[in-house]
Each structure stands twice: as C-alpha cells, then as structure tokens.
Amino acid sequence: MITLGIIPARYHSSRFIGKPLVDIQGKPMIQHVFENASKATKLDQLIIATDDQRIKSVCQEFGAQVIMTSTEHNSGTERCNEVLKKMTNVGVVVNIQGDEPLIDPKQIDQLIELIEQDHCQIATLIKPIKDHSLLNNPNRVKVVVDNNKKALYFSRAAIPHNIKAKDLTKDNLTPNYKHLGMYAYKAEVLQKLCNLAATPLEQAERLEQLRWIESGYTIHTAITNIETPAIDTPEDLENLNKLLNEQ
C-alpha cells in the first residue's frame, strides 16, 4: 500500500484568483510547493489535483503528475477523495496545502509517522500559541486536545473562552494550540468522510473537521514548532516576496 501526497490547487480562490500560478522568485507558487513536498522521505507518490487547465499545463511543464478534478468541490478534502477514487493500492492520503510555498518536508514526514499508527484515523499538526494576538483572531483556528493529543474541539474563538494573553505562560492552564491545515487520512477513512452530511458545529464554526468529530471520528495531533507562511491574499504574497528578498 502506498502513501500518496495530494496538493489540491484551485484556480478560482475567493480571495485570490489564480493563486497557484503567482510568481515567487521566478517560479509559480505551486511549483515551490511541489518541489518542497517532493523532499518528504515518506511519500511514495505526489500528485497535484486541479480544476483548471491553466494550472495543469504549468505543472506539467515542471514535471509534476497532475490529475484534473471537478470544479464543484467544496474543500480540498473532497478533491483529494476524487483523486483517491482514480488510484489503486493507496493506504494513506496526505492533503498538502497548495498555498504554502515554503512547506517543510519534515512536517509531512512527521504527519505520516502519526497516521501510520494503527489506531490513527485522521492526523494533523498543531503549534503552541505564543502570540496573544492570535487568540481572538477568527482567521487563526485554535484547537484543544486531550492527554493523548486527540483533538477535542476546533474553534475560531479562543478556547477556553476566558483565556488571556498573560495566561499563555502559566503551566497550570490548558495549553493553547493553533491548528495547521495539513491532514493525513487512512484511505478508507477519507472515503467515508466525504459521504458525511454537514453538522451543526461545522456550520457554526465553518470548519469541516468538526463534521468528522461530530460523526464519531478521531483526529490525532502532533506538535510542531515549524510554521511556514500561507498565501491567502495578494498582501500575503507581497510580504513573502519582501521576506525572501531580504534573505
């Protein structure tokens, strides 16, 4: 059984049209993602899944394997599942964010090590929150976990609700973690996730992983101290280019 990495790449992003093709130091962003993800030692195969011929053509130029997928998907999870249906002998699927050009391959390997454990259905990465400004930023998803690092709940709000910036350094409080958006799934679990109906908590928070938890699936987490910049807006791209030009 192979471990398959999939990079979903949608052209019509709501906040940044054509985002996968933007230039970063002479290469399209999707090429940076692909080349960095290719360095992960535990991936057997890496595929870009797109809904747009322009992205497909560019990816083929730099030698990536590309599969065309539907324009109707609501998430990268659904796009990954369409690719899975076209493959055979896949045991694990890793959903790699297509908007993180500096993605660290060690994080992909860390995630695969977690999902390879027999008890693990879904795996993701979390990072300790050190910056108090993230606590009440709805664009930064927070997560609380149990003693075995299984996710209890994800929220756009601070959890626990009364956490304060000054409390981040107190050892007696529940650690606060930011959720990083890369997932790994057992292949048979991914197929089932995409057949689930929407759930109330998911709709309230606009977080698909809550649908999985509400439906009885477990999400195991691994802690990382690495976080690479994501490109969600043109401003994010401008900031990244400034950072890279200063190095």
C-alpha positions in Angstrom: 0.0 0.0 0.0 1.4 3.4 -1.0 1.4 6.7 0.8 0.0 9.3 -1.6 0.6 13.0 -1.3 -2.0 15.2 -3.0 -1.7 19.0 -3.5 -5.2 20.5 -4.2 -4.8 23.5 -6.5 -8.0 25.5 -7.3 -7.8 28.5 -9.7 -10.8 30.4 -8.5 -9.9 31.1 -4.9 -12.4 33.5 -3.4 -9.7 35.9 -2.0 -7.0 35.4 -4.6 -7.9 34.4 -8.2 -5.2 32.4 -9.9 -3.2 32.0 -6.7 -1.4 28.7 -7.5 0.2 30.4 -10.5 1.5 33.6 -8.9 5.3 34.2 -9.4 7.6 33.7 -6.4 11.2 34.3 -7.3 10.8 33.1 -10.9 8.6 30.1 -10.2 4.9 29.7 -9.9 3.8 29.1 -6.3 2.5 25.6 -7.0 6.0 24.6 -8.2 7.6 25.7 -4.9 5.0 23.6 -3.0 5.6 20.6 -5.2 9.4 20.7 -5.1 9.5 21.1 -1.3 6.8 18.4 -0.7 8.8 16.1 -3.0 11.6 16.1 -0.5 9.5 14.3 2.1 11.1 10.9 2.5 7.9 9.0 3.5 5.8 9.9 0.4 5.6 7.2 -2.3 3.9 9.4 -4.8 2.9 13.1 -5.2 0.1 14.4 -7.3 -1.3 17.9 -8.0 -5.1 17.9 -8.2 -6.6 20.8 -10.0 -9.8 22.0 -11.6 -8.2 24.3 -14.2 -6.3 23.6 -17.4 -4.0 26.5 -17.0 -2.7 25.1 -13.7 -2.4 21.6 -15.3 -0.3 22.9 -18.2 2.1 24.8 -15.9 2.5 21.8 -13.6 3.2 19.5 -16.5 5.9 21.9 -17.7 7.9 21.4 -14.5 7.3 17.7 -14.5 4.6 17.1 -11.9 2.0 14.5 -12.2 -1.4 16.2 -12.5 -5.0 14.9 -12.3 -7.9 17.0 -13.3 -10.8 17.2 -10.8 -14.3 18.7 -10.6 -14.9 22.4 -10.2 -17.8 21.6 -7.8 -15.8 20.5 -4.8 -16.3 22.5 -1.6 -13.0 21.5 0.0 -9.5 20.1 -0.6 -10.7 17.0 1.2 -13.3 16.3 -1.5 -10.7 17.0 -4.2 -8.3 14.5 -2.6 -11.1 11.9 -2.4 -11.8 12.3 -6.2 -8.1 11.5 -6.8 -8.2 8.6 -4.5 -11.1 7.0 -6.4 -8.9 7.1 -9.5 -6.0 5.3 -7.8 -5.3 1.8 -6.6 -3.3 0.3 -3.7 -3.4 3.5 -1.6 -3.2 3.1 2.2 -2.6 6.7 3.3 -3.5 10.1 1.8 -1.8 13.3 2.8 -3.6 16.5 1.9 -0.9 19.1 1.4 -1.8 22.8 1.3 -1.2 24.3 -2.1 -0.7 27.8 -0.8 2.4 27.2 1.4 5.3 27.6 -0.9 7.9 27.1 1.8 6.3 24.0 3.3 8.8 21.9 5.3 9.0 18.3 4.1 9.9 17.2 7.7 6.4 18.2 8.7 4.9 15.9 6.0 7.1 13.0 7.3 6.0 13.8 10.9 2.4 13.6 9.9 2.9 10.3 8.0 4.6 8.8 11.1 1.5 9.6 13.1 -1.1 8.4 10.6 0.8 5.1 10.1 -0.1 4.1 13.7 -2.9 1.5 13.7 -5.2 3.5 16.0 -5.0 6.7 13.9 -7.8 7.6 11.5 -7.0 11.2 10.8 -3.8 13.1 11.6 -3.0 16.8 11.7 -0.4 19.2 13.1 -0.7 21.8 15.8 1.6 24.5 17.1 1.8 26.1 20.5 0.4 29.7 20.6 3.0 32.2 21.8 1.5 35.3 20.2 -1.5 36.6 22.2 -2.9 38.4 19.2 -3.8 35.0 17.7 -6.2 34.1 20.5 -9.1 36.2 19.2 -8.2 36.2 15.5 -11.1 34.3 13.8 -8.8 33.6 10.8 -6.5 31.5 13.1 -8.1 28.2 14.1 -7.5 27.1 17.6 -7.7 23.5 18.9 -7.7 21.8 22.3 -6.6 18.3 22.8 -6.8 15.5 25.4 -4.0 13.9 27.3 -3.3 11.6 24.3 -3.2 14.5 21.9 -6.6 13.7 20.3 -8.4 16.8 19.2 -11.4 17.6 21.4 -12.6 20.8 19.6 -11.6 23.3 17.0 -12.7 26.9 17.1 -12.2 30.3 15.5 -12.6 31.7 19.0 -10.2 31.4 22.0 -10.6 28.2 23.8 -11.0 28.0 26.8 -13.2 31.1 26.3 -11.7 33.1 29.2 -8.0 32.6 28.2 -6.0 35.8 28.4 -2.7 36.7 26.9 -1.0 36.8 30.3 -2.1 33.2 30.9 -0.2 31.7 27.9 2.9 31.3 30.1 1.1 29.6 33.0 1.8 25.9 33.3 -1.4 25.2 35.1 -3.7 26.1 32.2 -4.7 24.1 29.2 -2.1 24.7 26.5 -3.4 26.7 23.6 -2.6 25.4 20.1 -3.0 26.8 16.6 -4.2 24.3 14.0 -2.1 24.0 10.9 -4.2 22.9 7.9 -2.4 19.8 6.6 -4.1 16.4 7.1 -3.3 12.8 6.6 -6.1 10.1 6.4 -6.3 6.4 6.2 -7.6 5.9 2.7 -10.8 4.1 3.8 -11.5 6.8 6.3 -11.2 9.6 3.7 -13.8 7.9 1.5 -16.2 7.8 4.5 -15.6 11.4 5.5 -16.7 12.6 2.1 -20.1 10.8 2.5 -20.9 12.6 5.7 -23.7 15.2 5.9 -23.0 18.7 7.2 -23.3 19.1 11.0 -24.3 21.9 13.3 -20.9 22.6 14.8 -19.3 22.6 11.4 -21.8 25.1 10.1 -21.4 27.3 13.2 -17.6 27.5 13.0 -17.2 26.9 9.3 -14.7 24.2 10.0 -15.1 20.8 8.2 -13.1 18.9 10.8 -15.9 19.4 13.3 -18.1 17.4 11.0 -15.7 14.5 11.4 -15.6 14.8 15.2 -19.4 15.1 15.5 -19.7 12.0 13.4 -17.5 10.0 15.7 -14.1 10.1 14.0 -11.0 10.8 16.0 -8.3 13.3 14.9 -4.9 12.7 16.4 -2.4 15.6 16.5 1.3 16.0 16.5 3.0 19.1 17.9 5.3 21.1 15.7 7.2 24.4 16.2 7.5 24.9 12.5 5.1 27.2 10.7 5.6 28.4 7.1 3.7 31.4 5.7 0.5 30.7 3.8 -0.5 32.8 0.9 -4.2 33.7 1.2 -4.2 37.2 -0.2 -2.2 39.4 -2.5 -0.9 41.2 0.6 0.5 37.8 1.9 2.3 37.4 -1.4 3.8 40.8 -1.2 5.0 40.2 2.4 6.6 36.9 1.4 8.4 38.3 -1.5 9.8 41.1 0.7 10.9 38.5 3.2 12.7 36.4 0.6 14.3 39.4 -1.0 15.8 40.3 2.4 17.5 36.9 2.8 
